[in-house]
Structures are given as structure tokens and as C-alpha cells.
């Protein structure tokens, strides 16, 4: 096998695509926080294509790892060993996957080991955009007040230790304070997370942190920094050890950090970059002011249906998405959810067909090559349900609509929190935003206790007698008769 590095790019197997540009000429113009699989299959992929096309040598990526755990430390060790290179395997619904080497990440810093190196890079005038994938719950916004949570332990630490931060907020505030003191321009801050109005959420989070530290700094940020809204889409599963062996065997490359994804990819963003940006549109990024329309469709049709299949699929005993959706009951649940609950509440932007998008989603979910995991999607439901399904739940309750499928979603989520499926198999879906006491309310005899959790504030579920009754009925039925037997009554009624 070929060991991946700059020195071996000329010796790659013939079937492996490499754009062939001179990486020694590429310098970072973008710094990205949290270099996960999605970032490497999505944003870094777009940048790789732009650099290959020419004229973008100053728009390479500097990746920054924030989390100090064994997996992230292994990644931090692998990046320099491979000169920032890795393989991306793109899997179509049928036919052979395409394997490419991605070279757009030309520098990688591990923040826990050297905070000052990250701060110095953020103060480099060449860095004109800072991007991030912090996850849906990573912006530290309170579910009830929608304010930035200043009492979170890492935030308290960063405010007290500005030169040794732990969070993206602490790093950005300290770097901007230094740039301002030096008379330097700031940078654009671009969220690449699955959030409604993710740029607006990022602005609240970053400026709130700055205001707690220095009100003048926050005022300067509000006047000088753009926070474009964007919408991102590509199904990118976690890479297990077995996946790594399989991907490397297929590529003939010894890659410590391979990534695989579906072949579908989408990125929609506002053109708010006063300090410059790459010509994203040259590689298919959609530039528009109306990100909201695309965002709503994606969140309410893709992300919400992901939850709709993952919670019941996991507790029914399925572990892979394509196997879950191959079950005719779950497939029918998704189609009814889209057709009856979601599509009637949406307005498509010009030229977009909602039924066509629906059919494409089903095709993507049935793709066996991605081997996406239901447990991955079912993780952190406390963040996902309000963001992805909240608007549909609120609208359906307020209109007096059919709440059966949505109540079943919540009942399946409650059952998921117990960590045992219908076959008696144990599993774990981490819930970083729930306390143990909150997690335990999933089995409270009074269903309103669970439906009234702070994560669900404003959805109105606990105030709807119809919703409460349906939720409790499905919760009992799943526990007593099983998930699929319960679902059969819903979809065939």
C-alpha cells in the first residue's frame, strides 16, 4: 500500500484521483474550527476543487482541533504525518465509488496543546474567513431565553483565561482583540452547521461572549464583521476502524483518516464577505440572499426525517439507515410525514420541486454504500428535535392538524433514551444537553413532565391534550408491543 504524504502523490494508484496542484504554493486564507468528517467531505472538498481550478492558492485551509480526547489526539497526530492529505470516497446510490485525495488542508493545529499557536494564526492578516462546524448544540444558546449561556463552565474559564481559551468563542474574541489593537481588519465568521439562520446564531454567540469580556470589542465586531447565513448538505457517516480498513483496501492507500460520503453535495450561502472570499460559485455553491427558503426545506424535510427514521429505527433494532428505510412501514412513515405534515407548510424557491426533493431524499437514504448509522443520527436528540422538527410541531398543533406521526417521533425518542431496543440489545445515544434527571423523565408516569423539558420550550406539546394523549399512548404501545407493531397502526390507519 502507498503511505499518503506529499512525497507519494506521484505514486498513487492509477484509479485514485488527485488534482495535481502544487501544494507548496497554497497558503491558508481560511481557518476552520473542528475538522470533522463532514467538514472534510464538504467545505474542504469545495476548496480542493477551487484550488485545482487555479487562482485560489491563498485560500487554503488551516484546521484547528478543539476537543481533547483520544480520537481527536489521534487525528492531530495523523494530519502532520500525512501532510494534511486524506482520501475521500464518494458513494453513488449504484455503481462504483469515486476516490479522491483532498489537499486543501495545508496546516493543522491542535488547540489543547498550543493555544498560542492558534491565536497567532488567527492574527495572521492572511486569514480572512473563520469557519466552524461546532454541531447543532455547540453555540451555547439557552433553549428558553435564546441568550448565550455565560455560566457554562468552558465559557467561565475562557472569560477568566483569555490567552488560554478552550472554545471557539474564546479564541475568536482574543484574536479579534489583538487584531483590533494592532489596527488590523477582522475576518468574516461563517457557520457551517445545521442551524436555522446559522449566521445570525453565530453572531449572537460570538458577540455575546465578546460583550461579557469587553463591550467595546463587541461593538467593534457588530460594526465590522459579517456573519453570512449558509445551508450545508452532505450525508457523511462516522468512520469506524472497520470502515478504515475497507476504504484503504479499496484505495490501495494507507490512510489513517479516510472519509466517505454520499455523492450528493450542496452549499447555499449569502454573499456577505467584505474582506474577500473564494469564488465558491465556480464549483457549484449557490450564492443567494434567500438562504432561509433552502434552509427551511433542508431542515424540515431532510434533518427532521432523519430523526423520524433514526429514533424508531434504532429501537426497532436497525443500525444502518438504508436497512431502516427498506422496512416498508418506516418508508411509509417517511412518505406520509413529508406529504401530510411537512410539504403543505413549505414554499419552495423558484425552480425547486418539493416532491422532487422528497424523492431524492429517499434515494439518498436507500444508498447502501454510505452505511450511515441510525445511532449517529439519533445522538443528541435534545438539540436536533427542536431545531429540525420544532417548526412543524408548533404549526401542526396550532392548526389542530394530525399530530400522530409527530407524537410517535417524541415517543420513539423517549424510548431511545432508555438505551434498549425491542430485541433487548443495549445501545448508547449520547445526550450532552440533558442531565441524568432530565433523561429519566422519559419514563415518568406523567407524560407532561417529559414534554415540558426546557429543550422543548415553546413547542406547545405539553399544552395540547391531543398531543399528550397520543404521545402517552404510543409510549405505552412501544414498551408493550414494540415499535413496528405500534407504527403499523399509524401508517395504515
N, C-alpha and C positions, 0 to 999 in steps of 0.2 A: 504493500500500500504506500501511496505518496503521503508524506507528512506535510501538512499545509503550512506554508510560510511564503514570504516574498521570494525567497530563493528557489522555491519549487514551482512557481506559477508557470514556468515554461515546460514543466514535465507533467502537467495534469493529463489524465486520461482524455482521449480524443472526444468522447461524448460529453464531457463536462464543459459548460460554457463559462468563459471568463472574458470580460470586456477588453482587457489588454491595455488599459491606460497606465501611464507611468505614475505609480503611487508616491514616488518621491517628490512629485510636483504638487501633490494635493495637501492642503493645509486646512485646519479646522476653521469654519466660519459659524458653525452651529455647535452648541453644547447641549447634550441630552442627558437628563436625569432618569435613571432606572432603565438599563439596557436589557429589557426582557425579550422574550421570543417575538412578541407582537411588534415591537419597535424594529427588530432586526429583519422581520419579514415584510414590514410595511414601509416606514419612513426611510430606513437605511437602504432599502431596495430602490425606492424612488431616487434617492440621491446617487446611488451607484449608477443608475441609468443616465442621470443628468451629467455626471462627471464623464461617463464614457462618451456622451454625445459631444463633449468639448465646451470650453468656455466657462466651466464651473470648478476649476481647480481650487479656488478659495472657499468652496462650500463643502469641504469635508466635515466629518463628524468627530467630535470628542465625546465619548461616552463616559458617564460617571455612575458608578455603583454606590448606592446609599446604604443598603441593608447589610448588616454584619451577621451573616450566618454561613454555615459550611458550603451551601450551594453557591452563594454569591462570592465567597472566597475562592472557590474552585474556578468560577468564571473569571475572576480577576487575575488568577494565575494563567489561565488558558489564553486570554487575549494577547498579552505580550509574546507568549511563546509562538503564537500563530500570526504575529504581526497584525492583529486585528481582523484577520481573514476568517471566513466561515462559509460553509455551504448552505444554500437554501434550496430545498426540494419543493417544487410547486406541483401539486397533485390535481389533475383534472378529474371530473366525475368518471371518465372512462379513458383508456389509453395510457401511454407511458408517461410517468412524471418527467418534468424538466429539472435538471440540476444545474445550478449556477454557483460560482464563487462570488461573494459580495466583498467589495474592498473599500467601501465608503467610510468605515470607522477607522480613522488613521491614528487615533490616540484613545487610550482608556485609562481612567483614574479611579482608584478605589478610595472613596472619601474617608471611611473609618481609619485608614492607615495614614493618610496625609491630607488633612483638611486644608492646609495652607496651599498645597498644590492645586486643589480645586478652586480656591479663591483667586489664586494668581491667574489661572486660566480664564476665569470669569472676568477678570480685569484686563485681559488681552483685548486691545481695540479691534482685533480681527473677529472676535466673537460678536456677531450682530443679532443672533437669534438664540434664545434658550428655549428648548422644548422639553417635554416631560410626558411620561406615562406612569402616573402615580396610583392608578386604579380608581374606580368609581368613588371609593370611600376615602381616598388619600388626601382630599383637600381640606379635611378637618372642619367641615361645616356642620353646625348643630342642626339636627333634623327638625326641631321645633322652632327655634328662633331664626334659623338660616344665617346665623352670625358665626364668624370664625371663633373656634374654641381656644381661647388663650390659656386655659388651665390644663390643656393636655400636657403630659409630662415632658415630651420632647420639645414642645413649644416653650415651656417654662425654662427648660435647660438652654435652649438657643437664645432666649432673651437675656439670660444671665451670662452666657458664654458666647458672645458674638463671633469670636475668632475661631471657635471650635464647634461649629454647628453640627447638628445631626440630620436636619430636614432640608428639603429644597428651599423652603421659605427662609430659613436662617442663612443658607449660603447666598441666596439671591440678594437678601437685604444687606448683608455685609459687603458683598461685591459692589452693589449699586452705591452704597455709602462711600466706598473707596473711589469709585469712578466719578461720582459727583464731586468729591473733594479735590480730585485731580483735574476737574473741568472737562472730563470725557463725556461723550454721549452714552446713554444707556443702551439697552438692547430690547428687541421685541420678545415678548413672552408668549409662547404658543403651546397650549394644551393639546395633547393628542389622546385624551381619554374619552371614554363613552359617557359623556355627561350632557344634559341639556344646557345649551349656552355655555359650553365649557370655557370659552374665553372670558365670559362675564364672571363665572365662578372663580376662575384663576385670578382675575383682577380683585375680587373681594378678598380672597385668601391672602394673596401676596401684599396687597396694600394694607390689609388689617394687621398683619404681622408687623409691617414697617411702621404703622401708626403707633403700635404699642411700644415700639423701640424708639422712634423719632418722628413726631408729627410732621416736621419739615421734610424729611425724606419721603414720607408717604405722599405729601402734597406734590413734591417734585415728580414722583412716579406717576401720579394721576395725570399730571400735565404733559409728561414726556414719553410715556411708554404705551405702546399698542398691545392689546390683548385680543388678537383675532379669534373669532369663533371658528371651529372646524368640526368636521364629521369624518370619522375614520371607519373602515370596514375591511376586515380580512379574518377569516377563521384560522387561528394559529394555535394548535394544541401544545400542551407541555411536552417536552422531550424526555422520555424515560430512558433508563440505561438500555433497555431492550430496543427502543427506537434508535438510539445512538448506534448500536451495533448493526441494526438493519440498514440505516441510512448510509453508514460508512461502507458496508458490504456492497451496497448498490452503486456508490460513487467511486469506490476504489481509493478513497482518500481517508487518511487517519485524521479525523476532525473531532476535537474534544467538545465542541459547542455547535453541532449542526442544528438547523432549524428546518421544520417542514410546515407547509400550509396548503390551503386550497389554492386554485389558480385564480379565483376571483379577487379583485382588489379595487378599492375605491377610497378617494380622499377629496373632500369638499372643503373649501376654506374661503374666508373673507380676505380681500387684498388690503390688509392694514399692516404694512411693513415700512414704516418711514425711514428705517436705516438700511433698507435693501433686502432683497430675497433672491433665491434661485428662481429660474424660470420654470416653476413647477408645472405650469400648463403644457410645457413641451413634452412631458411624459404622462399626460393624461389626468393630472389633477384638475378638478373643476373649481374655477375661481368665480365666486358669486357672492353678492350681498345676502341672498336668501338662503343662508345655510340652515336656518330654522326649519324650512319645509323638508329638506333632506334628512335633517337630524330627527325630526319627529317621526318620519316614516321608518327610519332605521331603528330608532329606539323602541317604537311601539309595535313594529312588525317583526324585526329580527331579534333584538335583545329580549323583548318580552316573550316571544315564542320560544326562545332558548330556555327561559325559565319554565315555560309551560310544558316543555318536554323533559327538562332535566330533573325537576323535583319528582313528578310521578314516575319517570323512567328509572331513576335511582332506587326509589323504594319498591318498584316492581321487580328489581333485580338486574336491570340492564346497566351496562357500564360504558357502552360506546354509543355515540349519537346515531350513527347510521343504523345500528341494530334497533335502537329505540324507535326511530321513525318508521322502520319497516314493520312494526306492530300496527296492524290496521286500526286498532282502537286509538292509539296515540296519533297516528296520521290523521284520522278523522277529527280528533280533538283539535289539532292544529288548524285544519281547514275550517272548522266551524268557528274557532277563535278568530281567525283572520276575517272570514266572510261576515260574521254576525256581530262581532264585538269591536274590531279594530278598524277595518276599512271604511265602514259608514261614518266614522268620526274624523277621517283624514281628508285632506285636499292635496292632490299631487301637484308638483310644479309642472309647468308646461312641458309636454313631450314625454312625461313619465306615466306608465301604466301601473296602477297598484296591483291589478291581478297578474300582470306580467312579473312584477317584483315578487309577488307571493309565490308564483310557480318557480321562479329562480331560487328562492329561499329553500323550497322543498327539494329541488335538485341538489343544492349545496349540502343540505342536511343528509341526504342519502349517499353522499360521496364516501365510499368505503376507504379510500386511500388516506384521508386525513386522520381517521381513527380518533376523532375528538372524544373526550371523556365527559360523561354526564356529571361526574363528581366535580370536575373542574368548573363546570358551568353552575352547578348547584352551590358552590362555595360562596360565602359572603352574601347570602340572600338578603340580609338586613340592608345592605347597600343597594342591591340590584332591584328588588321589588319596588321600592318607592320611586326610583329613577326610571325604570323601564316600564312598569305597569301602573304606576300611580295615576297618571292622567286618565287612562282607560277605566280604572276602578272608580275614580271620582265621577267621571262623566256618566258611566253606566248607572251608578247609584242615584245620581241627581236626576237622571231622566226616567228613573223607575224601570230600567231595562232588565234584560235577562242576566242575572248575576251568577248563574250556575257554574260556568267554566272558571270565572274569577274566584269564586268561593272554593272551588276544587283546587285551584292553584295554591291558595293560602293553606288549605287543609293538607295538601301534599308537602308544602314547605314545613308546616308544623311537625308532620310525621318525620320528615328528613332530619330535623333537629335531634330526634331520638337516636339516630345512628344505627338503626337496624332495619333491614329491608324485609319484604314479605316472605323471603326464603330463609330468614333467620341469620343472614350474613351481616356482619358488622362493617361499617364504613365510617369515615370521618369527613365532615364538611366544615372546615374552619369558619368561625363567625367572629372576626376580630372586633366587631362593633357591639356585640351582645355580651352582657355579663352572664355568669352562670345562673343567676336568679332570673334574668330575663329569658334565657334559653329554656329554663324549667317551666315557664308559663305555657309552653306548647302543649302541655298535658293538664293544665289547670282545669278543674271541673267547670269553671265559669268561662265560656269561650271569649267573653268580652275582655278578660284580663290579657289574653294574648293579642287580640285585635286592637287593644288600646296601648300597646307598647309605643314608646316615643318614636321609634323608627317609622311607625305608620301614622304619625300625627298629620291631621289634615285630610286623610283619605276618606274618613267618614264611615268606615266599615263597622265600628262598634256601635254607631248610632242608627244603623239600618237593621231593623228587626229581621227583614227578609234575608239579608246577608248573614247575620249572626246565626239564624236558624239553619241556613244552607251549609255554612261552614261547619257547624257542630254536627250536622247530620253526616256530612262527608268524612269528618274526622273520625266519628264513631264507626262508620262503614269501612273505612280503610283499615282501622285497627282490628275490626271484627271479621271482615270478609275479604280484605285485600284490595289493592289499588285498582287492578284491571277489572275486577267484578264491580267495583264502585263506578269506574269510568264507563263501563258498558251501559249502565242506566242513563248516564248523562248524554252520551253521544247518540244513543238510539231511541231516546225518548221522543 
